[in-house]
Amino acid sequence: MSGGRLLILDDDATVAQTLLLGAQAVGCSARHCPTVDEFFAALAPWAPTHLAIDLGLPGTSGVEVLRRVAAAGCRARVIVCSGAGTAELEHAVAEARVLGLDAAGVLPKPFRLAALRALLSDAT
């Protein structure tokens, strides 16, 4: 799994730190962006293999971020993260796929590190 790169968009520093440590534990590099602006500034230059996008963001929605990721032509695999219900998570993944994004799956909060590892398993 070494060589993968996870770019994290989450306004919760504790969740982001857990994602960072989990990614590093499986040999991935990881970078946290607490704001949408920082996330999009890092997206192209950092060239992530995976994106972890929180659905509950201040001032915007995770689905809107997914639309912008698709418009940017990003080919990274998308992991949708949220403490929202299963229906909202599945809707976001379905939207990502409609947009042509490679949706790896969902990571419900609170998440288990094993679930993160499984979603990053192809980060080679």
C-alpha positions in Angstrom: 0.0 0.0 0.0 3.0 2.3 0.1 2.9 5.2 -2.3 -0.7 6.1 -1.9 -1.6 9.7 -1.1 -4.8 10.7 0.9 -6.0 14.2 0.8 -8.5 14.9 3.7 -11.1 17.6 3.7 -12.6 17.7 7.2 -13.2 20.7 9.5 -12.9 18.5 12.6 -9.2 18.4 13.6 -9.6 15.2 15.8 -11.2 13.3 12.9 -8.6 14.5 10.5 -5.8 13.5 12.8 -7.2 10.0 13.1 -7.5 9.7 9.3 -3.9 11.0 9.0 -2.6 8.4 11.4 -4.7 5.6 9.9 -3.4 6.4 6.4 0.2 6.5 7.6 -0.2 3.2 9.4 -1.0 1.5 6.1 1.9 3.2 4.3 0.1 6.2 2.7 1.1 9.8 2.8 -1.7 12.0 4.1 -2.5 15.7 4.1 -5.3 17.5 6.0 -7.1 20.5 4.6 -9.5 22.0 7.1 -11.2 24.3 4.5 -12.5 23.9 1.0 -10.2 26.6 -0.3 -7.1 24.8 1.1 -8.4 21.5 -0.3 -8.8 22.8 -3.8 -5.4 24.7 -3.6 -3.7 21.3 -2.8 -5.7 19.1 -5.1 -3.8 19.3 -8.4 -0.3 20.1 -7.0 -0.3 17.3 -4.5 -1.9 14.7 -6.9 -3.6 12.4 -4.3 -4.6 8.9 -5.1 -7.5 9.1 -2.6 -9.7 11.9 -1.2 -11.6 11.7 2.1 -14.4 14.3 2.0 -16.6 15.1 4.9 -20.2 15.8 4.0 -20.8 18.3 6.8 -18.8 21.3 6.0 -19.4 24.9 7.1 -20.6 27.1 4.2 -21.0 24.3 1.7 -21.9 20.7 1.3 -19.8 17.6 0.6 -21.9 17.0 -2.5 -21.0 20.5 -3.8 -17.3 19.6 -3.2 -17.8 16.4 -5.1 -19.2 18.4 -8.0 -16.1 20.7 -8.0 -13.8 17.7 -7.7 -15.4 16.2 -10.8 -15.3 19.5 -12.7 -11.5 19.7 -11.9 -11.0 16.3 -13.6 -9.6 14.7 -10.5 -9.1 10.9 -10.9 -8.5 10.1 -7.2 -10.7 7.6 -5.5 -13.3 9.3 -3.3 -14.1 8.2 0.3 -17.2 9.9 1.6 -17.0 10.6 5.4 -19.8 11.7 7.7 -21.6 11.2 10.9 -24.9 11.5 8.9 -27.2 8.6 8.3 -26.6 5.7 5.9 -29.1 7.1 3.4 -27.2 10.4 3.1 -23.8 8.6 2.8 -25.2 6.4 0.1 -26.7 9.3 -1.7 -23.4 11.1 -1.8 -21.6 8.0 -3.2 -24.3 7.6 -5.8 -23.9 11.3 -6.7 -20.1 10.9 -7.0 -20.5 8.0 -9.4 -23.1 10.0 -11.5 -20.4 12.7 -11.7 -17.9 10.2 -13.0 -15.8 10.0 -9.9 -14.3 6.8 -8.7 -16.1 6.3 -5.4 -14.2 3.9 -3.1 -17.1 4.0 -0.6 -18.2 5.4 2.7 -16.6 5.9 6.0 -19.3 6.5 8.6 -18.2 8.5 11.7 -17.2 7.3 14.2 -15.2 5.0 11.9 -13.0 2.0 12.5 -9.4 2.0 11.3 -10.1 -1.4 9.6 -12.7 0.3 7.4 -10.2 3.0 6.4 -7.6 0.4 5.7 -10.0 -1.4 3.4 -10.9 1.7 1.5 -7.2 2.5 1.0 -6.2 -1.0 0.1 -5.5 -0.2 -3.5 -3.3 2.8 -2.7 -0.2 1.6 -4.5 
